Amino acid sequence: MFVDFGNNTEMMVSPCFIRLLTDEGTELRTMINTGYKLIQA
């Protein structure tokens, strides 16, 4: 299973990554998304 980040970059979905998609990973996911946006800027 892969996650498409929208720029032709794909990442393997590991159990740890899937856990980030759940409610308990919301805060960490927000930080990752913020950092990702900074990289794209």
N, C-alpha and C positions, 0 to 999 in steps of 0.2 A: 504494500500500500504506500502511495506517495502523496505528499502535500505539495501543491503547486503554489508558489509564492507570487505568481503573476508576471515574473520576469524570466521565464524559462528555467528557473532554478527549482530543482526538486530535492526533497529531503526524505530519507527513509523514515517511516513512522515507527518509532520504537515504543515499547510500553511506557517508558519515561516521558516521551513526547506526547503520547496519547493522554497521559495523566495531566499534562499542562492544558489540555483542551477541556478538562473538567473544572468544576467550580473551585476546587482546592488550588488550581493552578492559575486562577484569574490574576492575582497580583503579579506573579512572575511573568505571566504572558503579557501583561500590560507593559512591564519593563522591557521585555524582549521586543515588543512591537515598537516602543518608543525608540529604542536603540536602532532598530531596523530602519525606521523612518529617517533617523539622523544620518545613517549610512547612505541612504538613497538621496538625501538632500544634496 
